[in-house]
Amino acid sequence: MATVTLTSEIFEDTVTADGITLVDWWASWCGPCKQFAPIYEAASEKHSDIVFASVSTEEEQELASQAQITSIPTLMAFRDGVLVFSQPGALPESSLEQVIKSVRELDMVDVKRQVAEQELKA
């Protein structure tokens, strides 16, 4: 599956959908972003059941600000509409595969319970 380009118009619908969505926040001038891009693209071909998306922080500055992106590249993972991972920095292939494995193995009933508890405290 090819990487999907996200804009502010489709971001929310994409990341709140059922299943796993990975989002790569990047910029054309960013060296580490360029190094990570082929690793991310290769993973998108390998894991066809996952939505691999990217957001250009240059073109979507307001969206990047809303997502509190302060360093690029940043990788976010959403599962069933819940942000379950967010980390700046280019990942090597093995680390990206570990993130994917960990997100797949999450007990989403427990994750959603924890999110609900945090929302009650807020």
C-alpha positions in Angstrom: 0.0 0.0 0.0 1.3 3.4 -0.9 1.7 6.2 1.6 -1.4 8.5 2.0 -0.8 12.2 2.1 -2.8 13.8 4.9 -4.2 17.3 4.9 -6.1 19.1 7.6 -9.3 18.2 5.8 -8.8 14.4 6.1 -6.5 14.0 9.1 -9.2 13.5 11.7 -11.2 11.0 9.7 -8.0 9.0 8.9 -6.6 8.7 12.4 -9.9 8.0 14.1 -10.7 5.1 11.7 -10.7 1.5 13.0 -7.3 -0.3 12.7 -3.8 1.0 12.7 -2.7 4.3 11.2 0.9 5.5 11.2 1.7 9.1 10.6 5.1 10.4 9.5 5.5 14.2 10.1 8.2 15.5 7.8 9.6 18.4 5.7 11.4 18.4 2.4 14.5 20.2 3.8 14.9 17.7 6.7 17.9 15.3 6.2 16.7 12.7 8.7 13.2 12.8 7.1 14.8 11.9 3.7 16.7 9.0 5.4 13.5 7.7 7.0 11.2 8.0 3.9 12.4 4.8 2.1 12.2 2.8 5.3 8.7 4.0 5.9 7.7 3.4 2.3 9.1 -0.2 2.4 7.2 -0.9 5.6 4.0 0.3 3.9 4.5 -2.3 1.2 5.1 -5.0 3.7 2.1 -4.2 6.0 -0.9 -3.7 3.7 -3.3 -3.9 6.6 -2.0 -0.6 8.1 -2.6 2.9 6.8 0.7 4.6 6.3 0.2 8.4 6.1 2.5 11.4 5.9 2.0 15.1 6.7 4.2 17.7 5.3 4.9 20.2 8.1 5.6 22.8 5.5 2.3 22.5 3.7 0.2 21.8 6.9 1.7 24.2 9.4 -1.5 24.7 11.3 -2.1 20.9 11.6 1.5 20.4 12.7 1.0 23.0 15.4 -2.3 21.4 16.6 -0.5 18.1 16.8 2.3 19.8 18.8 5.0 18.7 16.4 8.3 20.3 17.6 10.8 18.0 15.9 10.8 16.2 12.7 10.6 13.5 11.6 8.0 12.5 14.2 6.2 9.2 14.0 2.7 8.8 15.5 0.7 5.6 15.7 -3.0 5.5 16.1 -5.0 2.4 16.8 -8.8 2.4 16.7 -8.7 6.2 16.9 -6.4 6.4 20.0 -2.9 7.9 19.8 -0.7 5.1 21.2 2.8 6.1 20.2 4.5 9.4 19.3 8.3 9.8 19.0 10.5 12.3 17.2 13.5 11.0 15.2 14.2 8.8 12.2 13.8 5.1 13.1 15.9 2.3 11.6 13.9 -0.5 10.0 14.2 -2.8 13.0 12.8 -0.1 15.3 9.9 0.7 13.0 9.0 -3.0 12.9 9.1 -3.2 16.7 6.7 -0.2 16.9 4.4 -1.9 14.5 4.6 -5.2 16.4 3.9 -3.4 19.7 0.9 -1.5 18.4 -0.5 -4.7 16.9 -0.2 -6.5 20.3 -1.9 -3.7 22.4 -5.0 -4.7 24.4 -7.2 -2.0 23.1 -9.9 -2.7 25.7 -7.4 -1.9 28.4 -6.0 1.1 26.5 -9.5 2.6 26.1 -10.2 2.0 29.8 -7.0 3.9 30.7 -7.9 6.8 28.4 -11.4 7.0 29.9 -9.9 7.1 33.4 -7.5 9.9 32.4 -10.3 11.9 30.9 -12.3 11.6 34.1 -9.3 13.0 36.1 -8.9 15.9 33.7 
